[in-house]
Structure formats: C-alpha cells, structure tokens
C-alpha cells in the first residue's frame, strides 16, 4: 500500500477500524456504525533470541498487540461517526535505505518450524533417519485445498501466477513494494496508484519481477488515477505475455469464495503469497489518508481473505480464477487499541474496467477533494429486488453524514442518485468521475429517486474528511 490510516494499504494497502455489522437497508435504516479505523498492515518484525523466548512471560489477552503498518508515508485514519473508513496507505513499502512509514525489513524467527521439527523427531519409529533416529514418514503429497465449488486452489494459483508481478518503486528517498496484474500481451500492468505514487513527478523508478523469476524488469508509468486509486504501468519491451481475465464483479454476492494473491510484506519478489476466504460484504465506503492526501473509495468489496502490506494492486479472484477486484486496503485497529481481524477491501473489477480507457490514453486524474457527504454503492439487480427500487441503475445512498451538504439538502438513506448536474448516473463510479473536476464550495444539482418520487436537490460540496 501507499496510503496510511487505520485502514492499511496492502503493499500499499489500507486498513479499517469500525465495521458496520449489518447490510444497509435503504427502506428502514442502514446500519451506519463506522468501520474500524484502518491502518497499514506491513509490520516490522525482529526475531528474538532463544533466551528471549524462554524468558518472555506469556502475553495477556487483555494486552492487545500494537497495530502494524504496511505502507510508506501513510498514517492511520479515524472512522467517521456515520461512515466506514478506508486505509489510504499502500502495503508494499519496504525502505532499504531511507524507509517511509510503510517500509519494512523483516527478520523472521522460525519458531513454528523449530517446534514442528522437534515434535516429528520424537514420533513413533517407522523410518531410519540421520544419526540412527527413526521417524514416522509418508510419501504421499498433501491434499489440495478446494473451494466450495470443488475447484482446486493450487490449480487456480498455477493458472494465474504467470500474470502476476511484484512491483518495486524507488523515489523520494524511499522504496515501496506492491503487486500488479498483466492485462495485455505487450506488458500493460494494473496496480494501485498508492503503490507507484513515490515515483510520480520526481524521477523515481519502477521495476517489476514476474512470478517465478528473480530478474527485475524496468517499467514506465502510463496513467494514474489517485481518486479511484488505480494506475497503469508498462513493462518495457515486453511481448507475448499471458494476461489476466476479468470476471463480473456486478454479479458477486456476499458469501462467494475468493482467493487473494500478492507480494505480501515484500518477503520475496517473484514468489507471491496466496490466501483464501469469502466476500464478507459489498458496497463498503472507506476513507484513507496520509500526511499529504486523503481519499474516499466507494462501492468496495469486503473480504476476510488475508490481505497484507505488499498485496496492494494484486488480484482478488473468484472460484474460476477470474479477477473480481484489486486488493487495496485492510482494517487495522480501533481507537481503543482493539485489533480488527480479517477485514480487507478490494476495488471492484467493473470500476477498474471503466477507468482503463483514460488510463491507457495516459491521462492522470487530479482530485480537488470535493465531497457530497454520502456513502454510496452501485445499483444491482439484487439490491433492486431486495429493496423494491423503482429504477434499475444509479448510485444507492447507503448513509448520509451529518452536517454535510447532502444532509443539509435533505438527501436520505435509500435515495437513488440518477443524475448530477444533468449527467446521467448509472453507478457509484459515475459520481466519482463527475466530482473529480469539482471543488469544495461548488454547488451541484442531484437528480434523486425516492420510492416512486423523482425530484432534485441542490448540494453545496464540502471537503473530503481526513479522519
């Protein structure tokens, strides 16, 4: 990740703190409990000596472990009273010379391996080993982990690994690491904007390492979109590369099986980490910030698949091995020190696809921080059926933040935004695109649908909150 907050970016990843317990209900009321405050996930670990381990008293459950950070230059963000928070810090920052807050060097003490080795060493005799000691042993390979549909996770990993790269970015006296997905045979690679941010406008360098390789390949920045946290780079002089297949993120439902792959913690370029889980929730809104920037991401996929610093920019795959999201942030700790567990966020594939044309054209989006004051998600057939909406497209208002322009204008939870200043709105992404050219203080006209009623309201834009 490249952002910092209680939500942590995964290589650049973000983390969250307060998490809504129930899915929003547009008709009655949506659960607006704030998500956990995100914080970057990349921890800095030092291995204790054997003597330290023997003399260290057991950790009390009442003493929560301190939050870890995963991305350079990002700091934790506090969740809004009425809105979930997204971590803006990339997970993959590992400074080898001068490190940013997300950078990490990891020295691992293989305690589990030591314990496991001793246990096996004294198992009941069966096979003669070194030194005349006998151990139990089998020759069959471990069974493959499988998803609910019967698909083998190792088979999925084998299919997509050639299309995944580890990314290393150097600039501003720092070094960040993340993950990318190859989308064209000529070397175009998608990743998070916060992963490559350190190389923007300052002569920084970007290199990638393909899975199974140790050779770093130079890459060039093509286009950036800090508002949606997506960027496009190109591997120099690349040809005939295998490419990722995108799935349909609009058909994803809570409970679907997923697999996350990425350069977790930057442990070793070219050897990605694989985790699995389910889609925990849809339509999440999270806010992440650093000392210099803040971003709010709408319509995010929430998953319990482990996401760590360095995962940012990597794929969230469905049970067929197709991309349904880009791993971006992970929840960290609450303000009271309680650690959030298994709460990560991914940008939907549909959102990414809608941005590709402008990214390939080399466009770089600039945000002015304009903020309506609502949390939104794209209308889906499932939402329309569940809540009996009268329209089939638009941006559904999940919650309205008190004191904002939307709140003062009378926008309510469950309203569907179908237009902004006369521009048709078919998804949450459309609103983000419209806001990118506006500034705090500007007045906009929202076209809304509430039940059978169609009407307009005038909203004065505020500033995207930093905490």
C-alpha positions as CSV (number, residue, x, y, z in Angstrom):
1,X,0.0,0.0,0.0
2,X,1.0,3.5,-0.3
3,X,-1.6,5.1,2.0
4,X,-1.7,5.2,5.7
5,X,-4.6,5.0,8.0
6,X,-6.3,2.6,10.3
7,X,-7.2,1.0,7.1
8,X,-3.9,-0.2,5.6
9,X,-3.0,-0.4,2.0
10,X,-1.7,-3.8,1.0
11,X,1.9,-3.3,-0.4
12,X,0.4,-0.5,-0.5
13,X,-2.7,-1.4,1.4
14,X,-5.2,0.1,3.8
15,X,-6.9,-1.0,7.0
16,X,-10.2,-0.2,8.7
17,X,-11.4,0.1,12.3
18,X,-15.2,0.3,12.9
19,X,-17.2,-2.0,10.7
20,X,-20.9,-1.9,10.1
21,X,-22.5,-5.1,11.4
22,X,-25.5,-5.3,9.1
23,X,-26.1,-4.7,5.5
24,X,-27.7,-1.3,4.9
25,X,-31.4,-1.2,4.4
26,X,-32.5,1.6,2.2
27,X,-36.1,1.4,3.2
28,X,-35.9,1.4,7.0
29,X,-32.4,2.4,8.0
30,X,-28.9,1.3,7.1
31,X,-26.5,0.3,9.9
32,X,-24.1,3.2,9.9
33,X,-21.8,2.0,12.5
34,X,-18.3,3.2,11.4
35,X,-15.8,0.6,10.2
36,X,-12.7,0.0,12.2
37,X,-10.1,2.6,11.8
38,X,-7.7,1.4,9.1
39,X,-4.0,1.2,9.5
40,X,-1.4,-0.2,7.2
41,X,-0.7,-3.8,7.5
42,X,3.0,-4.1,6.9
43,X,4.6,-4.8,10.3
44,X,8.3,-4.5,11.1
45,X,9.4,-7.8,12.8
46,X,12.6,-8.5,14.6
47,X,13.4,-12.1,15.6
48,X,14.1,-12.6,19.4
49,X,16.9,-14.8,20.6
50,X,16.2,-18.2,22.1
51,X,17.0,-16.8,25.5
52,X,14.5,-14.0,25.0
53,X,11.8,-16.6,24.1
54,X,12.5,-18.7,27.2
55,X,12.3,-15.6,29.5
56,X,9.4,-13.8,27.9
57,X,6.2,-14.0,30.1
58,X,3.0,-15.1,28.3
59,X,1.1,-12.3,26.6
60,X,-2.2,-11.5,28.4
61,X,-5.3,-11.4,26.4
62,X,-6.1,-8.0,27.8
63,X,-3.0,-6.5,26.2
64,X,-3.7,-6.1,22.5
65,X,-0.7,-6.2,20.2
66,X,0.2,-2.8,18.7
67,X,-1.0,-2.2,15.2
68,X,1.4,-2.8,12.4
69,X,1.9,-0.6,9.4
70,X,2.3,-1.6,5.8
71,X,2.8,1.5,3.5
72,X,5.2,4.3,3.4
73,X,4.2,7.8,4.4
74,X,0.6,7.0,5.5
75,X,-0.9,7.4,8.9
76,X,-4.0,5.8,10.5
77,X,-7.3,7.3,9.8
78,X,-10.2,7.6,12.2
79,X,-13.5,6.3,11.1
80,X,-16.3,8.8,10.7
81,X,-19.2,8.7,13.0
82,X,-21.5,7.9,10.2
83,X,-19.3,6.3,7.6
84,X,-16.8,3.4,7.3
85,X,-13.2,4.2,6.8
86,X,-10.7,3.1,4.2
87,X,-7.0,3.0,4.7
88,X,-5.1,5.1,2.2
89,X,-1.7,3.7,2.8
90,X,-0.1,1.3,0.4
91,X,1.0,-2.0,1.9
92,X,4.1,-2.5,-0.1
93,X,6.7,-0.1,1.2
94,X,10.0,-1.5,2.1
95,X,12.7,1.0,2.6
96,X,16.1,-0.4,2.2
97,X,17.9,2.9,2.6
98,X,15.6,5.6,3.9
99,X,12.2,4.0,4.7
100,X,8.8,5.5,4.8
101,X,6.3,4.5,7.5
102,X,5.1,1.7,5.2
103,X,8.5,0.4,4.5
104,X,9.6,-2.7,6.4
105,X,12.5,-5.1,6.7
106,X,11.5,-8.4,8.2
107,X,13.7,-10.8,10.2
108,X,11.7,-13.9,10.9
109,X,12.4,-16.4,13.7
110,X,11.1,-19.8,12.5
111,X,9.8,-20.8,15.9
112,X,7.0,-22.9,14.4
113,X,9.4,-24.8,12.2
114,X,11.6,-25.5,15.2
115,X,8.8,-26.8,17.3
116,X,7.4,-28.9,14.5
117,X,10.8,-30.3,13.8
118,X,11.3,-31.5,17.4
119,X,7.8,-33.0,17.5
120,X,8.4,-35.1,14.4
121,X,11.8,-36.1,15.6
122,X,10.4,-38.0,18.5
123,X,7.4,-39.5,16.8
124,X,7.0,-43.3,17.0
125,X,9.6,-45.1,15.0
126,X,8.9,-46.1,11.4
127,X,11.8,-44.9,9.2
128,X,15.5,-44.7,9.9
129,X,16.8,-41.1,9.8
130,X,20.1,-39.3,10.2
131,X,22.0,-40.4,13.3
132,X,20.1,-43.6,13.6
133,X,16.9,-41.9,14.9
134,X,13.6,-43.2,13.5
135,X,10.6,-41.1,12.5
136,X,7.2,-41.6,11.1
137,X,7.1,-40.7,7.4
138,X,4.7,-40.9,4.4
139,X,5.4,-40.4,0.7
140,X,2.0,-39.1,-0.5
141,X,1.6,-35.4,-1.3
142,X,-0.7,-33.2,0.9
143,X,-4.2,-32.8,-0.4
144,X,-5.1,-29.7,-2.4
145,X,-7.2,-27.1,-0.7
146,X,-10.5,-26.7,-2.5
147,X,-13.1,-24.0,-2.8
148,X,-16.8,-24.8,-2.2
149,X,-17.4,-25.4,-6.0
150,X,-14.7,-28.2,-5.9
151,X,-12.1,-26.1,-7.7
152,X,-8.5,-26.7,-6.5
153,X,-6.8,-23.6,-5.1
154,X,-3.4,-24.8,-6.3
155,X,-4.8,-25.2,-9.8
156,X,-6.1,-21.6,-9.7
157,X,-2.8,-20.3,-8.5
158,X,-0.9,-22.2,-11.2
159,X,-3.2,-20.7,-13.8
160,X,-2.8,-17.0,-12.7
161,X,0.7,-16.8,-11.3
162,X,2.3,-16.1,-14.7
163,X,0.1,-13.0,-15.0
164,X,1.1,-11.5,-11.6
165,X,4.1,-9.3,-10.9
166,X,5.8,-7.9,-7.9
167,X,6.4,-4.1,-8.1
168,X,9.3,-2.2,-6.6
169,X,9.2,1.6,-6.6
170,X,12.0,4.0,-5.6
171,X,11.7,7.7,-5.2
172,X,11.8,10.5,-2.6
173,X,14.5,8.6,-0.7
174,X,12.1,5.7,-0.1
175,X,11.2,2.3,-1.5
176,X,7.7,0.9,-1.8
177,X,6.6,-2.5,-2.9
178,X,3.3,-3.8,-4.3
179,X,1.7,-6.2,-6.7
180,X,0.4,-5.8,-10.3
181,X,-1.7,-7.7,-12.9
182,X,-0.7,-8.1,-16.5
183,X,-3.6,-7.2,-18.7
184,X,-2.1,-7.1,-22.2
185,X,0.5,-9.2,-24.0
186,X,2.5,-6.1,-24.7
187,X,3.1,-5.5,-20.9
188,X,0.4,-3.2,-19.6
189,X,0.1,-3.8,-15.8
190,X,-2.7,-2.6,-13.4
191,X,-1.9,-1.7,-9.9
192,X,-2.9,0.7,-7.1
193,X,-2.0,4.4,-7.5
194,X,-0.6,4.4,-4.0
195,X,1.9,1.7,-5.0
196,X,3.6,3.8,-7.6
197,X,3.0,7.3,-6.1
198,X,6.6,7.7,-4.9
199,X,7.8,7.6,-8.5
200,X,5.4,10.2,-9.8
201,X,6.9,13.5,-10.9
202,X,10.3,13.1,-9.2
203,X,12.4,10.9,-11.4
204,X,11.6,7.8,-9.4
205,X,12.0,4.3,-10.9
206,X,9.6,1.4,-11.2
207,X,10.6,-2.2,-11.7
208,X,8.6,-5.4,-11.8
209,X,9.5,-9.1,-11.2
210,X,7.4,-11.8,-12.8
211,X,6.3,-14.8,-10.7
212,X,9.0,-17.5,-10.8
213,X,11.7,-15.1,-11.8
214,X,14.4,-13.1,-9.9
215,X,15.1,-10.7,-12.7
216,X,13.8,-7.1,-12.3
217,X,12.4,-5.5,-15.4
218,X,12.1,-1.8,-15.9
219,X,8.6,-0.3,-16.2
220,X,7.2,3.0,-17.3
221,X,4.2,4.9,-15.8
222,X,1.3,5.2,-18.3
223,X,-1.6,6.7,-16.4
224,X,-2.7,7.4,-12.8
225,X,-6.0,7.9,-11.0
226,X,-5.5,8.8,-7.4
227,X,-9.2,9.4,-6.9
228,X,-10.0,5.7,-7.5
229,X,-6.5,4.6,-6.5
230,X,-5.8,2.8,-9.8
231,X,-2.7,3.2,-12.0
232,X,-1.4,1.7,-15.2
233,X,2.3,0.9,-16.0
234,X,4.0,-0.8,-18.9
235,X,6.8,-3.3,-18.7
236,X,9.5,-2.0,-21.1
237,X,10.0,-4.0,-24.4
238,X,7.6,-6.8,-23.3
239,X,5.9,-9.1,-25.8
240,X,3.8,-12.3,-25.8
241,X,2.9,-12.1,-22.1
242,X,0.0,-14.1,-20.6
243,X,-2.9,-11.9,-19.5
244,X,-5.5,-11.8,-16.6
245,X,-9.1,-12.5,-17.3
246,X,-11.6,-10.2,-15.6
247,X,-14.8,-11.7,-14.1
248,X,-18.2,-10.0,-13.5
249,X,-17.9,-8.1,-10.2
250,X,-21.5,-6.9,-10.6
251,X,-22.7,-10.5,-10.0
252,X,-20.7,-11.1,-6.9
253,X,-22.8,-11.8,-3.8
254,X,-21.9,-12.0,-0.1
255,X,-20.5,-15.4,0.7
256,X,-18.9,-16.0,-2.6
257,X,-15.5,-17.8,-2.3
258,X,-12.4,-15.8,-3.2
259,X,-8.6,-16.1,-3.4
260,X,-6.2,-13.2,-2.9
261,X,-2.7,-13.2,-4.3
262,X,0.1,-10.7,-3.9
263,X,3.6,-9.7,-2.8
264,X,2.7,-9.8,0.9
265,X,5.1,-7.9,3.1
266,X,7.5,-7.8,0.1
267,X,9.0,-11.1,1.5
268,X,10.4,-12.2,-1.8
269,X,9.8,-10.7,-5.3
270,X,8.5,-13.3,-7.7
271,X,7.1,-15.6,-5.1
272,X,3.6,-14.3,-4.2
273,X,1.6,-15.2,-1.1
274,X,-1.8,-16.9,-1.6
275,X,-4.8,-16.6,0.9
276,X,-8.5,-17.6,0.6
277,X,-11.8,-16.6,2.1
278,X,-15.2,-15.2,1.2
279,X,-16.8,-12.0,0.1
280,X,-17.8,-10.6,3.5
281,X,-19.9,-7.6,2.3
282,X,-20.4,-5.4,-0.7
283,X,-20.8,-1.6,-1.3
284,X,-18.5,-0.5,1.5
285,X,-17.2,3.1,1.7
286,X,-13.8,3.6,3.2
287,X,-11.6,6.7,3.7
288,X,-7.8,6.7,3.8
289,X,-5.3,9.5,4.3
290,X,-1.6,10.3,4.6
291,X,0.1,13.5,5.7
292,X,-0.5,14.9,2.3
293,X,-3.6,13.3,0.8
294,X,-6.9,11.7,1.7
295,X,-9.1,9.6,-0.5
296,X,-12.6,8.0,-0.1
297,X,-13.3,4.9,-2.1
298,X,-16.9,3.8,-2.7
299,X,-18.5,0.5,-3.6
300,X,-15.7,-1.6,-2.2
301,X,-15.7,-5.4,-1.9
302,X,-15.0,-6.5,1.7
303,X,-13.3,-9.9,2.2
304,X,-11.9,-12.0,5.0
305,X,-9.1,-13.4,2.8
306,X,-5.9,-12.2,4.5
307,X,-4.5,-9.0,2.9
308,X,-1.2,-7.6,4.0
309,X,1.1,-4.8,3.0
310,X,2.5,-5.5,-0.4
311,X,-0.8,-7.1,-1.6
312,X,-1.9,-3.8,-2.9
313,X,-2.6,-4.0,-6.7
314,X,-2.9,-7.8,-6.6
315,X,-6.0,-9.7,-7.7
316,X,-9.0,-10.9,-5.7
317,X,-10.1,-13.9,-7.7
318,X,-13.4,-15.7,-7.9
319,X,-13.7,-19.5,-7.8
320,X,-12.9,-19.7,-11.5
321,X,-9.6,-17.7,-11.1
322,X,-11.0,-14.6,-12.8
323,X,-10.4,-11.1,-11.3
324,X,-13.3,-9.6,-9.5
325,X,-11.3,-7.0,-7.6
326,X,-8.0,-5.3,-6.8
327,X,-6.8,-5.8,-3.3
328,X,-6.3,-2.3,-1.8
329,X,-6.8,-1.9,1.9
330,X,-7.0,-3.7,5.2
331,X,-8.5,-2.8,8.5
332,X,-6.1,-2.2,11.4
333,X,-7.0,-1.2,14.9
334,X,-9.8,0.6,16.7
335,X,-9.2,3.8,18.6
336,X,-9.3,1.8,21.9
337,X,-6.5,-0.4,20.6
338,X,-8.6,-3.4,19.7
339,X,-7.3,-5.1,16.6
340,X,-9.6,-5.7,13.6
341,X,-9.4,-9.2,12.2
342,X,-9.8,-10.4,8.6
343,X,-11.2,-7.2,7.1
344,X,-9.8,-6.3,3.8
345,X,-11.1,-4.3,0.8
346,X,-10.8,-4.6,-2.9
347,X,-11.8,-2.2,-5.8
348,X,-14.4,-4.0,-8.0
349,X,-13.3,-5.2,-11.4
350,X,-16.2,-3.2,-13.0
351,X,-14.8,0.0,-11.6
352,X,-11.3,-0.7,-12.9
353,X,-12.6,-1.6,-16.3
354,X,-14.4,1.7,-16.6
355,X,-11.2,3.6,-16.0
356,X,-9.0,1.7,-18.5
357,X,-9.7,3.9,-21.5
358,X,-8.5,7.1,-19.8
359,X,-5.5,5.3,-18.1
360,X,-4.3,3.8,-21.5
361,X,-4.6,7.3,-23.0
362,X,-2.1,8.5,-20.5
363,X,-4.5,10.6,-18.5
364,X,-3.7,11.5,-14.9
365,X,-6.7,12.5,-12.8
366,X,-6.3,15.3,-10.3
367,X,-8.7,15.5,-7.3
368,X,-9.7,18.7,-5.6
369,X,-11.2,16.9,-2.6
370,X,-14.9,17.8,-3.3
371,X,-17.3,15.8,-1.0
372,X,-21.1,15.3,-1.3
373,X,-21.4,13.8,2.2
374,X,-22.9,10.4,1.3
375,X,-21.8,6.8,1.2
376,X,-23.0,5.1,-2.0
377,X,-22.9,1.8,-3.8
378,X,-23.9,0.9,-7.4
379,X,-27.4,-0.4,-8.0
380,X,-27.5,-4.1,-8.7
381,X,-30.3,-6.5,-9.7
382,X,-30.0,-8.0,-6.2
383,X,-30.4,-4.6,-4.5
384,X,-33.3,-3.7,-6.7
385,X,-35.1,-6.9,-5.9
386,X,-34.4,-6.9,-2.2
387,X,-35.5,-3.3,-1.6
388,X,-38.1,-2.9,-4.4
389,X,-36.3,0.1,-6.0
390,X,-38.2,1.5,-9.0
391,X,-35.1,2.1,-11.0
392,X,-32.6,-0.4,-12.2
393,X,-29.4,1.8,-12.3
394,X,-27.9,4.6,-10.3
395,X,-26.0,5.1,-7.1
396,X,-27.8,4.0,-3.9
397,X,-27.3,6.2,-0.9
398,X,-26.2,3.8,1.9
399,X,-25.8,6.6,4.6
400,X,-25.8,10.4,4.9
401,X,-23.1,12.0,7.0
402,X,-24.5,14.6,9.4
403,X,-23.5,18.2,8.8
404,X,-22.6,17.7,5.2
405,X,-24.0,19.3,2.1
406,X,-26.1,16.2,1.3
407,X,-27.5,16.2,4.9
408,X,-28.5,19.9,4.7
409,X,-30.1,19.4,1.3
410,X,-32.4,16.6,2.6
411,X,-30.8,13.6,0.9
412,X,-31.8,10.4,2.8
413,X,-30.6,6.9,3.2
414,X,-32.2,4.7,0.5
415,X,-32.4,7.5,-2.1
416,X,-31.1,6.6,-5.6
417,X,-28.9,9.2,-7.3
418,X,-29.7,9.0,-11.1
419,X,-28.1,12.3,-12.2
420,X,-25.6,15.0,-11.2
421,X,-25.8,18.4,-13.0
422,X,-27.8,16.8,-15.8
423,X,-25.2,14.0,-16.3
424,X,-26.8,10.5,-16.1
425,X,-25.6,8.4,-13.2
426,X,-25.7,4.6,-13.6
427,X,-23.2,3.6,-10.9
428,X,-21.2,4.9,-7.9
429,X,-18.2,5.2,-10.2
430,X,-20.1,7.8,-12.3
431,X,-20.4,10.1,-9.3
432,X,-16.7,9.8,-8.5
433,X,-15.9,10.8,-12.1
434,X,-18.1,13.9,-12.0
435,X,-16.7,15.0,-8.7
436,X,-13.1,14.8,-9.9
437,X,-13.5,18.1,-11.8
438,X,-15.3,20.0,-8.9
439,X,-14.1,21.8,-5.9
440,X,-15.2,22.3,-2.3
441,X,-17.8,25.1,-2.3
442,X,-19.2,24.3,-5.7
443,X,-23.0,23.8,-5.9
444,X,-24.4,20.8,-7.7
445,X,-27.8,19.5,-8.6
446,X,-28.7,15.9,-7.7
447,X,-31.5,14.1,-9.5
448,X,-32.9,11.6,-7.0
449,X,-35.5,8.8,-6.9
450,X,-37.2,8.1,-3.6
451,X,-39.8,5.4,-3.9
452,X,-41.9,6.5,-6.9
453,X,-41.0,10.1,-6.5
454,X,-38.4,11.8,-8.8
455,X,-37.0,15.1,-7.6
456,X,-33.9,17.3,-7.5
457,X,-31.9,18.9,-4.7
458,X,-29.1,21.4,-4.6
459,X,-26.0,20.4,-2.7
460,X,-23.0,22.6,-1.7
461,X,-19.9,20.4,-1.8
462,X,-17.7,20.1,1.2
463,X,-14.1,18.8,1.7
464,X,-13.3,15.1,1.8
465,X,-12.7,14.4,5.5
466,X,-9.2,13.4,6.6
467,X,-10.3,11.5,9.7
